Amino acid sequence: MPKGFSPAVSAWFDTTFSAPTAAQSEGWPAIAGGDHTLILAPTGSGKTLAAFLWGIDRTMTSPAPVEPKTSILYISPLRALAVDVEKNLRSPLVGIQLAAERLGETVRTPTIGLRTGDTPADERRR
């Protein structure tokens, strides 16, 4: 794991993957530095997790905001990429929570909302 991730995220990643992909290891330093980052790589190269993981780590290990707010926003032009959200957001949240418990750490599990063109307006506002 690259430096900078919390122990729970590092533990989850190390037990889930053999190593970061090239897209991840090259993208994370720029993302961690707050730089605008474009990761261009083939399907299945870990781009989505590269983009999500830094934000997931910061969201789970930072104190809860006083007012509810959006911390991570993923916009996809394709509804089919909702599978990416499931694989690269919901699954890591569960795995990181379990890793934190094993390490005796406390993390905050954020809520997740998925909106599509079919989502009712009241749900979109929430």
Secondary structure by P-SEA (a helix, b strand, c coil): ccccccaaaaaaaaaccccccaaaaacaaaaaaccbbbbbbccccaaaaaacaaaaaaaacccccccccccbbbbbccccaaaaaaaccaaaaaaaaaaaaaacbbbbbbbbbbbccccccccccc
